[in-house]
Amino acid sequence: MTKIKAMMTKVILGAMTVTTLLATSAGASAATVTTTNTAAPAVRTTVQLDSRPAAPIHPMKIHLKRVTTKRIASQVQTVVDASALNLDQKHSDDQLK
């Protein structure tokens, strides 16, 4: 029974994470305005990389706090509300212009 509960918790947390990411990206894409600037000059850059980079590897431990599904749901709802409020504000600004 505990295995099923743990599995369902993971599934719900995964679904909430995906929902958060989709809501955030939808709000961000709706809030951005794309403009075309034809006067910008083309920039050419050259990057040279060493054949054998000397980057040391530093293993780290990450400590995660326990989070309840209720708290995640509250955070998701807050993000969705903020995104909707931002879109409403943009819409009313456009109507005033």
Backbone hydrogen bonds in HBPLUS format (Angstrom, degrees):
<---DONOR---> <-ACCEPTOR-->    atom                        ^
c    i                          cat <-CA-CA->   ^        H-A-AA   ^      H-
h    n   atom  resd res      DA  || num        DHA   H-A  angle D-A-AA Bond
n    s   type  num  typ     dist DA aas  dist angle  dist       angle   num
A0005-LYS N   A0001-MET O   3.00 MM   4  6.26 159.1  2.05 147.0 153.0     1
A0006-ALA N   A0002-THR O   2.83 MM   4  6.01 159.8  1.87 148.7 154.2     2
A0007-MET N   A0003-LYS O   2.88 MM   4  6.05 156.4  1.94 145.0 151.8     3
A0008-MET N   A0004-ILE O   2.87 MM   4  6.06 161.4  1.91 150.8 155.8     4
A0009-THR N   A0005-LYS O   2.91 MM   4  6.08 152.4  1.98 144.9 152.8     5
A0010-LYS N   A0006-ALA O   3.02 MM   4  6.27 156.9  2.07 145.8 151.3     6
A0011-VAL N   A0007-MET O   2.96 MM   4  6.24 156.1  2.02 148.3 155.2     7
A0012-ILE N   A0008-MET O   2.89 MM   4  6.10 162.7  1.92 151.1 155.4     8
A0013-LEU N   A0009-THR O   2.88 MM   4  6.08 163.7  1.91 151.6 156.4     9
A0014-GLY N   A0010-LYS O   2.90 MM   4  6.03 155.3  1.96 145.3 152.4    10
A0015-ALA N   A0011-VAL O   2.92 MM   4  6.16 157.5  1.98 148.0 154.2    11
A0016-MET N   A0012-ILE O   2.88 MM   4  6.12 156.0  1.94 150.2 156.9    12
A0017-THR N   A0013-LEU O   2.92 MM   4  6.09 152.1  2.00 144.3 152.0    13
A0018-VAL N   A0014-GLY O   2.98 MM   4  6.23 161.9  2.01 150.5 154.8    14
A0019-THR N   A0015-ALA O   2.93 MM   4  6.11 158.7  1.97 145.7 152.1    15
A0020-THR N   A0016-MET O   2.86 MM   4  6.05 156.4  1.92 146.7 152.9    16
A0021-LEU N   A0017-THR O   2.96 MM   4  6.21 163.6  1.98 152.0 156.0    17
A0022-LEU N   A0018-VAL O   2.90 MM   4  6.11 161.5  1.93 152.4 157.6    18
A0023-ALA N   A0019-THR O   2.85 MM   4  5.98 161.1  1.88 150.1 155.7    19
A0024-THR N   A0020-THR O   2.87 MM   4  5.97 158.6  1.91 149.8 156.0    20
A0025-SER N   A0021-LEU O   2.91 MM   4  6.03 164.0  1.94 147.0 151.7    21
A0026-ALA N   A0022-LEU O   2.88 MM   4  5.93 152.7  1.95 143.2 151.2    22
A0027-GLY N   A0023-ALA O   2.98 MM   4  6.07 158.9  2.03 142.6 148.3    23
A0028-ALA N   A0024-THR O   2.89 MM   4  6.04 156.3  1.95 146.9 154.0    24
A0029-SER N   A0025-SER O   2.90 MM   4  5.95 158.5  1.94 143.3 149.1    25
A0030-ALA N   A0026-ALA O   2.99 MM   4  6.07 147.5  2.09 140.1 149.1    26
A0031-ALA N   A0027-GLY O   2.97 MM   4  6.03 137.7  2.15 138.1 148.9    27
A0072-ILE N   A0068-THR O   3.15 MM   4  6.51 160.6  2.19 149.9 155.0    28
A0073-ALA N   A0069-THR O   2.88 MM   4  6.01 159.8  1.92 146.9 152.7    29
A0074-SER N   A0070-LYS O   3.00 MM   4  6.19 149.3  2.09 140.1 148.4    30
A0075-GLN N   A0071-ARG O   2.93 MM   4  6.24 154.6  2.00 147.5 154.2    31
A0076-VAL N   A0072-ILE O   2.84 MM   4  6.09 159.0  1.88 153.4 159.3    32
A0077-GLN N   A0073-ALA O   2.94 MM   4  6.09 161.3  1.98 145.5 150.7    33
A0078-THR N   A0074-SER O   2.94 MM   4  6.14 151.9  2.02 143.4 151.3    34
A0079-VAL N   A0075-GLN O   2.96 MM   4  6.23 157.7  2.01 148.9 154.1    35
A0080-VAL N   A0076-VAL O   2.92 MM   4  6.17 162.0  1.95 153.6 158.7    36
A0081-ASP N   A0077-GLN O   2.85 MM   4  6.00 159.6  1.89 148.4 154.3    37
A0082-ALA N   A0078-THR O   2.92 MM   4  6.09 158.3  1.97 147.0 152.9    38
A0083-SER N   A0079-VAL O   2.94 MM   4  6.12 155.5  2.00 146.8 153.5    39
A0084-ALA N   A0080-VAL O   2.91 MM   4  6.12 161.1  1.95 149.9 155.1    40
A0085-LEU N   A0081-ASP O   2.85 MM   4  6.03 156.0  1.90 147.8 154.9    41
A0086-ASN N   A0082-ALA O   2.94 MM   4  6.10 154.6  2.00 144.0 150.7    42
A0087-LEU N   A0083-SER O   2.96 MM   4  6.26 157.9  2.01 148.9 154.6    43
A0088-ASP N   A0084-ALA O   2.88 MM   4  6.12 156.0  1.94 148.3 155.2    44
A0089-GLN N   A0085-LEU O   2.91 MM   4  6.11 156.3  1.97 147.6 154.0    45
A0090-LYS N   A0086-ASN O   2.96 MM   4  6.22 159.7  2.00 149.6 154.8    46
A0091-HIS N   A0087-LEU O   2.93 MM   4  6.10 158.3  1.97 147.0 153.2    47
A0092-SER N   A0088-ASP O   2.92 MM   4  6.18 161.1  1.96 151.6 156.0    48
A0093-ASP N   A0089-GLN O   2.91 MM   4  6.09 150.9  1.99 146.9 155.5    49
A0094-ASP N   A0090-LYS O   2.93 MM   4  6.18 152.6  2.01 147.3 154.5    50
A0095-GLN N   A0091-HIS O   3.08 MM   4  6.38 144.7  2.21 141.9 151.5    51
A0096-LEU N   A0092-SER O   3.15 MM   4  6.37 141.7  2.31 140.0 149.1    52
